[in-house]
Amino acid sequence: MLKTIFRQLWHNKLFTSLNILGLSIGISACFIIYQLVSFEFGFEQAIPNHKQIFNVVSHMEFDGQEGHNVGVPKPLGRAIETEIPGIKFVVPVAEQFMEQVTVPQADGKENTFKSPDRQVMTVAKYFNMLPYEWLAGAKDEALNNPNTVVLTKSRAEKYFPRIGFNDIIGKTLIYNDTIQKQVSGIVDDLTFATSFYGKEFFPLPKDYFSQSDWGSTNSNDKLYIQLDEKSVVAKTQQQINALSVKNTKDLFEKWRFKRDQRLIPVATMHFTTEYGENNVHKANKPVLLGLIGVAIFLLILAIINFINLSTAQLPKRGKEIAVRKTMGSSGRRLIYQFLGETFITCLLAAILSCFLTYLFLLSFKELFPEQMHAYINYFRIFALFWLFLLLTTLCAGLYPGWLITRVNPIQILRNQSLITIGSVRLSLRKALIIFQFVIAMLFIVCAVIVGQQLRYTLHKDLGFNKDAILLVNVPWRKVSNDKGTKYTLLNELKKLKGVEAVSLAAPSSKQ
């Protein structure tokens, strides 16, 4: 039978090629969307007890306007730890900004790294809450000394190439030319998609915990808590808000300002786009769900196209079917042969789709999250490959195969593949063709509408002259300190020939 299947496919090369191409495009779209969706929905899922870990955030109301801030008042963490039961870990996290780091060498020379990123200040419980694997150093003592730093494996290899991890412990890093820190620990990088982005960990300063300013909320001051398994989230949130109100009631009533704290699961936090976070990638959940629908829809269209092309071939194969039936071939054997042809076609389409997917992701990598390729689960991709293959084979091959056994060769030659439902005579093939045309028209109409919108956007008068106006992103640390750096930059830009005016601006979330 296998030889007959390959001979049939080779004899109809154009038909086979069209089917392979159509199916491969649909399967490629599914593969691409699956990789994106699985990456986005995989955030924090590998953290043990991630359902008990919450991000404490601030929701505010003032003058009829709502605001969202990922930060909390600095004293809140210590107050929760001492006054609210049922909380396993209270972990404050704050960003750290260092202009540069200098690594002294054994030969007296120095290596300097400009603008190191992903630096955070936290407490030792951070490493109890998250599944970091310790490669060197003592977890419980690594952040006890204010002049210490914990590095991830990738950062340690960057600063100290070709040196063993245990030998790195105790070595000195010099930040901003004057601040000396000793490496007290090295942890392995997290191997799953996560918003916990730290690569260098510093201890929080002692005065951080002695703060008494309950009225201030800064997005840089994040707070995570891990509840005991028996704790009730709603009750804990109510207790935290009662604690906050107790310390801010008089102040907020004076300014007619409202603020309440909310507990958001760390996995859900990835989809809360209203809470902006520096260095943290966010995703829009409704868009992802829509993409899943698009993937299913495209695969269905590819299958419908395959069915239409297959049924169109039946009149041409009428004599073959008649001869096989005359020679005693059973209906089941004919179905098996057609399913075999479909399986081989789908297999070739799935293999081609792998190459198409790779080429698309390589050519349009800027459209996808930067870390997506680092966390691809190849076992799941392999399982999905075979799942797609089997489902597509069954969906695309069963109807044409059944049609061969139910309709005699004369009906096939006359193209009368009709199914009777009650008193209604329905041609499934015609229905599928009509469906394809309706979808094609819908796509054309949508393309025209989007084209008109783009034309309007490109040619609409903005109300100001946009020519020769440049928008330049300046590193936040360059304009946020108290040394007048931002005004120096402003004045230097004004001195440039041809510059008529300069203005600085910053988003309110960083104030």
C-alpha positions as CSV (number, residue, x, y, z in Angstrom):
1,M,0.0,0.0,0.0
2,L,2.8,2.4,0.8
3,K,4.3,2.0,-2.7
4,T,0.8,2.8,-4.2
5,I,0.5,5.9,-2.0
6,F,3.8,7.3,-3.1
7,R,3.1,6.5,-6.7
8,Q,-0.3,8.3,-6.5
9,L,1.3,11.4,-4.9
10,W,4.1,11.5,-7.4
11,H,1.7,11.0,-10.3
12,N,-0.3,14.1,-9.2
13,K,2.8,16.4,-8.4
14,L,1.0,19.7,-8.9
15,F,-2.0,18.6,-6.6
16,T,0.4,17.3,-4.0
17,S,2.6,20.4,-4.1
18,L,-0.4,22.7,-3.6
19,N,-1.7,20.7,-0.7
20,I,1.8,20.6,0.9
21,L,2.2,24.3,0.5
22,G,-1.3,25.2,1.8
23,L,-1.0,23.0,4.8
24,S,2.6,24.1,5.6
25,I,1.5,27.7,5.8
26,G,-1.3,27.0,8.2
27,I,0.9,24.7,10.4
28,S,3.7,27.3,10.4
29,A,1.3,30.0,11.6
30,C,0.2,27.6,14.4
31,F,3.8,26.9,15.4
32,I,4.8,30.6,15.5
33,I,1.8,31.6,17.5
34,Y,2.2,28.6,19.8
35,Q,5.8,29.5,20.6
36,L,4.8,33.1,21.4
37,V,1.7,32.1,23.5
38,S,3.5,29.4,25.4
39,F,6.3,31.8,26.2
40,E,4.0,34.5,27.5
41,F,1.8,32.1,29.5
42,G,4.9,30.3,30.9
43,F,6.0,33.3,33.0
44,E,6.6,32.3,36.7
45,Q,5.0,28.9,36.2
46,A,8.3,27.1,37.1
47,I,8.5,28.8,40.5
48,P,7.5,26.4,43.3
49,N,4.4,27.6,45.2
50,H,4.0,30.5,42.7
51,K,0.3,30.5,43.5
52,Q,1.1,31.6,47.0
53,I,3.5,34.4,45.9
54,F,1.9,37.9,45.3
55,N,3.1,41.3,44.2
56,V,1.8,44.0,46.5
57,V,0.8,47.0,44.4
58,S,-0.9,50.4,44.9
59,H,-4.2,51.5,43.5
60,M,-4.9,55.2,43.9
61,E,-7.7,57.7,43.3
62,F,-7.3,61.5,43.3
63,D,-9.6,64.2,41.8
64,G,-11.7,61.6,40.0
65,Q,-8.7,59.9,38.4
66,E,-7.4,56.4,39.0
67,G,-3.7,55.6,39.1
68,H,-1.8,52.3,39.3
69,N,1.7,51.9,40.8
70,V,3.7,48.8,41.2
71,G,5.5,50.3,44.2
72,V,4.4,50.5,47.8
73,P,5.4,52.8,50.8
74,K,8.8,51.7,52.2
75,P,7.5,51.0,55.7
76,L,4.8,48.7,54.6
77,G,7.0,45.6,54.3
78,R,8.4,45.7,57.8
79,A,4.9,46.5,59.2
80,I,3.4,43.5,57.4
81,E,6.1,41.2,58.7
82,T,5.6,42.2,62.3
83,E,1.8,42.7,62.5
84,I,0.1,40.3,60.0
85,P,0.2,36.5,60.6
86,G,0.1,33.8,58.0
87,I,2.8,35.3,55.7
88,K,5.8,33.1,55.1
89,F,8.1,35.6,53.3
90,V,8.1,39.4,53.0
91,V,10.5,40.4,50.3
92,P,11.1,44.1,49.4
93,V,13.0,44.7,46.1
94,A,14.3,48.0,44.8
95,E,16.2,48.8,41.7
96,Q,19.9,49.9,41.9
97,F,21.5,52.2,39.4
98,M,25.3,52.1,39.0
99,E,27.1,54.1,36.3
100,Q,29.9,51.6,35.9
101,V,31.7,48.7,37.6
102,T,35.4,48.2,37.7
103,V,37.0,44.7,38.1
104,P,40.6,44.8,39.4
105,Q,42.9,42.2,37.8
106,A,45.7,40.2,39.3
107,D,48.3,42.0,37.1
108,G,47.2,45.4,38.4
109,K,45.1,46.3,35.4
110,E,41.4,47.0,35.5
111,N,38.4,46.0,33.4
112,T,35.6,48.6,33.3
113,F,32.0,47.8,32.3
114,K,29.8,50.8,31.6
115,S,26.1,51.0,32.6
116,P,25.6,47.5,34.0
117,D,21.9,46.7,34.0
118,R,19.6,44.5,36.0
119,Q,20.8,45.4,39.4
120,V,18.5,45.1,42.4
121,M,18.6,45.6,46.2
122,T,16.8,43.0,48.3
123,V,17.1,40.7,51.3
124,A,18.2,37.1,51.8
125,K,14.6,35.8,51.8
126,Y,14.5,36.7,48.1
127,F,16.6,33.5,47.4
128,N,14.2,31.5,49.6
129,M,11.2,32.6,47.7
130,L,12.7,31.9,44.2
131,P,14.3,28.7,43.1
132,Y,17.9,29.9,42.6
133,E,20.6,27.3,42.6
134,W,23.6,28.4,44.6
135,L,26.9,27.7,42.9
136,A,29.1,29.3,45.5
137,G,28.7,31.2,48.8
138,A,26.2,30.8,51.7
139,K,22.6,31.7,50.9
140,D,21.6,32.8,54.4
141,E,24.6,35.0,54.9
142,A,25.4,36.4,51.4
143,L,23.5,39.7,51.9
144,N,24.2,40.2,55.6
145,N,27.1,42.6,55.0
146,P,26.2,46.0,53.4
147,N,29.4,45.8,51.3
148,T,28.6,42.6,49.5
149,V,27.1,41.6,46.2
150,V,25.6,38.3,44.8
151,L,26.1,37.6,41.1
152,T,24.3,35.3,38.7
153,K,26.4,32.8,36.8
154,S,26.2,34.8,33.5
155,R,27.3,38.0,35.3
156,A,30.1,36.3,37.1
157,E,31.4,34.8,33.9
158,K,31.3,38.3,32.3
159,Y,33.3,40.0,35.1
160,F,35.6,37.1,35.9
161,P,36.1,34.9,32.8
162,R,38.0,31.7,33.2
163,I,37.9,31.8,37.0
164,G,36.2,29.1,39.1
165,F,33.1,30.2,41.0
166,N,34.5,29.4,44.4
167,D,37.6,31.4,43.6
168,I,35.4,34.5,42.7
169,I,34.0,34.6,46.3
170,G,35.7,37.4,48.1
171,K,36.9,39.3,45.1
172,T,36.3,43.0,44.9
173,L,34.1,45.0,42.5
174,I,34.3,48.8,42.4
175,Y,31.2,50.6,41.5
176,N,31.1,54.3,40.4
177,D,34.9,54.5,41.1
178,T,34.5,54.5,44.9
179,I,32.0,52.0,46.1
180,Q,33.7,48.6,46.9
181,K,31.7,45.4,47.1
182,Q,32.9,41.9,47.8
183,V,31.4,39.0,45.9
184,S,29.6,36.9,48.6
185,G,27.7,34.5,46.4
186,I,27.0,33.2,42.9
187,V,23.7,31.7,41.8
188,D,22.7,30.1,38.6
189,D,20.5,32.1,36.2
190,L,16.8,31.2,36.3
191,T,16.1,28.9,33.4
192,F,12.5,29.9,32.8
193,A,10.6,32.9,31.6
194,T,10.3,35.3,34.5
195,S,9.9,38.9,35.4
196,F,12.5,38.6,38.2
197,Y,15.3,40.0,36.1
198,G,18.1,40.6,38.6
199,K,21.7,39.8,37.7
200,E,23.5,41.6,40.5
201,F,22.0,41.6,44.0
202,F,22.9,44.1,46.7
203,P,21.6,44.2,50.3
204,L,19.0,46.9,51.1
205,P,20.5,49.7,53.2
206,K,19.6,49.7,56.9
207,D,17.8,53.0,56.7
208,Y,15.4,51.5,54.2
209,F,13.6,49.6,57.0
210,S,13.5,52.6,59.3
211,Q,11.5,54.7,56.9
212,S,8.4,56.3,58.3
213,D,7.0,58.0,55.2
214,W,3.7,56.2,54.6
215,G,2.4,58.8,52.1
216,S,5.0,58.3,49.4
217,T,4.7,55.6,46.7
218,N,7.5,55.0,44.3
219,S,7.5,52.4,41.5
220,N,11.1,51.5,42.4
221,D,10.0,50.1,45.8
222,K,8.4,46.7,45.1
223,L,7.1,44.3,47.6
224,Y,6.5,40.5,47.3
225,I,4.9,38.3,49.9
226,Q,4.5,34.5,50.0
227,L,1.5,33.3,52.0
228,D,1.2,30.1,54.0
229,E,-0.9,27.5,52.2
230,K,-3.7,28.0,54.7
231,S,-3.8,31.8,54.4
232,V,-6.8,33.5,52.7
233,V,-5.8,36.0,50.1
234,A,-8.8,38.3,50.5
235,K,-8.4,38.4,54.3
236,T,-4.6,39.1,54.0
237,Q,-5.3,42.0,51.5
238,Q,-7.9,43.4,53.9
239,Q,-5.4,43.3,56.8
240,I,-2.7,45.0,54.7
241,N,-5.2,47.8,53.7
242,A,-6.2,48.2,57.4
243,L,-2.6,48.6,58.3
244,S,-2.1,51.1,55.5
245,V,-5.2,53.1,56.4
246,K,-4.1,53.3,60.1
247,N,-0.9,55.0,59.1
248,T,-2.2,57.3,56.4
249,K,-5.8,58.2,57.3
250,D,-5.3,61.7,58.6
251,L,-2.8,62.6,55.8
252,F,-5.0,61.3,52.9
253,E,-8.2,62.8,54.3
254,K,-6.5,66.2,54.3
255,W,-5.6,65.8,50.6
256,R,-8.8,63.9,49.6
257,F,-6.5,61.1,48.3
258,K,-7.3,57.4,48.4
259,R,-4.9,54.5,48.1
260,D,-5.4,50.8,48.7
261,Q,-3.0,47.9,48.3
262,R,-3.8,45.0,46.1
263,L,-2.3,41.5,46.0
264,I,-1.7,40.3,42.4
265,P,-0.3,36.7,41.8
266,V,3.2,36.9,40.3
267,A,2.0,34.9,37.3
268,T,-0.9,37.3,36.7
269,M,1.4,40.3,37.1
270,H,2.9,39.5,33.7
271,F,-0.4,40.5,32.1
272,T,-1.2,43.6,34.2
273,T,-0.1,46.2,31.6
274,E,-1.5,49.0,33.7
275,Y,1.2,48.5,36.2
276,G,4.4,49.6,34.4
277,E,7.7,48.2,35.5
278,N,11.2,49.0,34.4
279,N,13.1,46.2,32.7
280,V,10.0,44.0,32.8
281,H,8.3,42.6,29.7
282,K,4.5,42.7,29.8
283,A,1.9,40.9,27.7
284,N,-1.7,41.6,26.8
285,K,-3.7,38.5,27.7
286,P,-6.8,39.3,25.4
287,V,-4.4,39.7,22.4
288,L,-2.8,36.3,23.2
289,L,-6.2,34.6,23.4
290,G,-7.1,36.3,20.1
291,L,-3.9,34.9,18.6
292,I,-4.9,31.4,19.7
293,G,-8.2,31.9,17.9
294,V,-6.3,33.1,14.8
295,A,-4.0,30.0,14.8
296,I,-7.0,27.6,15.0
297,F,-8.8,29.6,12.3
298,L,-5.8,29.5,9.9
299,L,-5.4,25.7,10.5
300,I,-9.1,25.1,9.8
301,L,-8.8,27.2,6.6
302,A,-5.8,25.1,5.5
303,I,-7.7,21.9,6.2
304,I,-10.7,23.1,4.3
305,N,-8.5,24.0,1.3
306,F,-7.1,20.5,1.5
307,I,-10.6,18.9,1.5
308,N,-11.7,21.0,-1.4
309,L,-8.7,20.1,-3.5
310,S,-9.0,16.4,-2.5
311,T,-12.7,16.2,-3.5
312,A,-11.9,18.0,-6.7
313,Q,-9.6,15.1,-7.6
314,L,-12.3,12.4,-7.1
315,P,-13.8,12.6,-10.6
316,K,-10.3,12.2,-12.0
317,R,-9.7,9.2,-9.9
318,G,-13.1,7.6,-10.7
319,K,-11.7,4.9,-12.9
320,E,-9.1,4.0,-10.4
321,I,-11.7,3.7,-7.7
322,A,-14.0,1.7,-10.0
323,V,-11.2,-0.8,-10.8
324,R,-10.2,-1.2,-7.2
325,K,-13.8,-1.9,-6.2
326,T,-14.2,-4.4,-9.1
327,M,-11.0,-6.2,-7.9
328,G,-12.5,-6.6,-4.5
329,S,-11.0,-3.7,-2.5
330,S,-13.2,-3.0,0.6
331,G,-14.3,0.5,1.6
332,R,-12.1,0.3,4.7
333,R,-9.0,-0.4,2.5
334,L,-9.8,2.6,0.3
335,I,-10.2,4.8,3.4
336,Y,-6.9,3.6,4.7
337,Q,-5.2,4.3,1.4
338,F,-6.6,7.8,1.3
339,L,-5.7,8.5,4.9
340,G,-2.2,7.2,4.1
341,E,-1.9,9.7,1.2
342,T,-3.2,12.4,3.6
343,F,-0.7,11.4,6.3
344,I,2.3,11.5,3.9
345,T,1.1,14.9,2.6
346,C,0.7,16.3,6.1
347,L,4.1,14.9,7.1
348,L,5.8,16.6,4.3
349,A,3.8,19.8,5.0
350,A,4.8,19.7,8.7
351,I,8.5,19.2,7.8
352,L,8.3,22.2,5.4
353,S,6.5,24.2,8.1
354,C,9.5,23.8,10.4
355,F,11.8,25.5,7.9
356,L,9.2,28.2,7.2
357,T,8.8,28.8,10.9
358,Y,12.6,29.1,11.3
359,L,12.9,31.5,8.4
360,F,10.0,33.7,9.6
361,L,11.3,33.9,13.2
362,L,14.8,34.7,11.9
363,S,13.6,37.4,9.4
364,F,11.2,39.1,11.8
365,K,12.8,38.5,15.2
366,E,12.3,42.1,16.2
367,L,8.5,41.4,16.3
368,F,8.9,38.9,19.1
369,P,10.0,39.1,22.7
370,E,13.8,39.1,23.0
371,Q,13.9,36.1,25.4
372,M,11.4,33.9,23.6
373,H,14.0,31.8,21.8
374,A,15.9,31.2,25.0
375,Y,13.0,29.3,26.7
376,I,11.7,27.1,23.8
377,N,10.6,23.7,25.1
378,Y,11.6,21.4,22.3
379,F,9.9,18.4,23.9
380,R,6.6,20.2,23.7
381,I,7.3,21.4,20.2
382,F,8.0,17.8,19.1
383,A,4.8,16.6,20.8
384,L,2.8,19.4,19.2
385,F,4.3,18.5,15.8
386,W,2.9,15.0,16.0
387,L,-0.4,16.2,17.5
388,F,-0.9,18.6,14.6
389,L,0.1,15.9,12.2
390,L,-2.4,13.4,13.5
391,L,-5.3,15.8,13.9
392,T,-4.7,17.4,10.5
393,T,-4.6,13.9,8.9
394,L,-7.9,12.9,10.5
395,C,-9.7,16.2,9.8
396,A,-8.5,16.5,6.3
397,G,-8.6,12.9,5.2
398,L,-11.8,11.4,6.8
399,Y,-14.4,13.2,4.7
400,P,-12.8,12.6,1.2
401,G,-12.0,9.0,2.3
402,W,-15.6,8.4,3.4
403,L,-16.8,10.0,0.2
404,I,-15.0,7.4,-1.9
405,T,-16.8,4.5,-0.2
406,R,-20.3,6.1,-0.1
407,V,-20.5,7.4,-3.7
408,N,-20.3,5.1,-6.7
409,P,-17.9,6.0,-9.5
410,I,-20.6,7.2,-11.8
411,Q,-21.7,9.9,-9.3
412,I,-18.1,10.9,-8.8
413,L,-17.5,11.3,-12.6
414,R,-20.6,13.5,-12.7
415,N,-19.4,15.5,-9.7
416,Q,-22.6,14.8,-7.7
417,S,-21.1,14.3,-4.3
418,L,-24.3,15.1,-2.4
419,I,-25.3,14.4,1.1
420,T,-29.0,14.2,1.9
421,I,-30.1,15.7,5.3
422,G,-33.8,15.2,5.6
423,S,-35.4,16.9,2.6
424,V,-32.4,19.2,2.0
425,R,-29.7,18.3,-0.5
426,L,-26.4,19.7,0.7
427,S,-23.1,19.6,-1.1
428,L,-20.4,19.8,1.6
429,R,-17.8,20.6,-1.0
430,K,-19.8,23.6,-2.3
431,A,-20.4,24.8,1.2
432,L,-16.7,24.7,2.0
433,I,-15.9,26.6,-1.3
434,I,-18.5,29.2,-0.4
435,F,-17.0,29.5,3.1
436,Q,-13.5,30.1,1.6
437,F,-14.8,32.8,-0.7
438,V,-16.7,34.5,2.2
439,I,-13.5,34.5,4.3
440,A,-11.5,35.8,1.3
441,M,-13.9,38.7,0.9
442,L,-13.8,39.4,4.6
443,F,-10.0,39.6,4.5
444,I,-10.1,41.9,1.5
445,V,-12.6,44.2,3.2
446,C,-10.5,44.3,6.4
447,A,-7.4,45.0,4.4
448,V,-9.1,48.0,2.7
449,I,-10.3,49.3,6.0
450,V,-6.8,49.0,7.6
451,G,-5.3,50.6,4.5
452,Q,-7.6,53.6,4.8
453,Q,-6.8,54.0,8.5
454,L,-3.1,53.9,7.8
455,R,-3.5,56.5,5.1
456,Y,-5.5,58.7,7.4
457,T,-2.8,58.3,10.1
458,L,0.1,59.1,7.8
459,H,-1.6,62.2,6.1
460,K,-3.6,63.7,9.0
461,D,-2.5,67.2,10.1
462,L,-1.0,66.8,13.6
463,G,-1.4,70.5,14.4
464,F,2.4,71.1,14.5
465,N,5.4,71.0,12.2
466,K,7.0,67.6,12.8
467,D,9.9,68.1,10.4
468,A,13.4,68.3,11.9
469,I,12.0,67.4,15.4
470,L,13.9,64.5,17.0
471,L,12.9,62.3,20.0
472,V,15.9,60.8,21.7
473,N,15.8,58.3,24.6
474,V,18.3,59.3,27.3
475,P,19.3,56.7,30.0
476,W,17.2,57.5,33.1
477,R,20.2,57.5,35.3
478,K,21.7,60.3,33.3
479,V,18.8,62.7,34.1
480,S,17.5,61.5,37.5
481,N,20.3,62.4,39.9
482,D,20.8,65.6,41.9
483,K,24.1,66.7,40.4
484,G,22.6,68.7,37.6
485,T,23.5,66.2,34.9
486,K,20.3,66.7,33.1
487,Y,20.7,70.4,32.9
488,T,24.3,70.0,31.7
489,L,23.1,67.7,29.0
490,L,20.3,70.2,28.1
491,N,22.8,73.1,27.9
492,E,25.3,71.1,25.8
493,L,22.6,70.2,23.3
494,K,21.6,73.8,23.0
495,K,25.1,74.7,22.0
496,L,25.1,72.4,19.0
497,K,25.0,74.1,15.7
498,G,21.6,73.9,14.1
499,V,19.7,73.1,17.3
500,E,16.9,75.7,17.8
501,A,15.3,74.4,21.0
502,V,15.7,71.5,23.4
503,S,13.3,70.1,26.0
504,L,13.5,67.2,28.5
505,A,10.6,65.1,29.7
506,A,10.1,61.9,31.7
507,P,7.1,59.6,32.3
508,S,5.3,60.2,35.6
509,S,5.8,56.5,36.6
510,K,9.5,57.2,37.3
511,Q,9.0,60.3,39.3
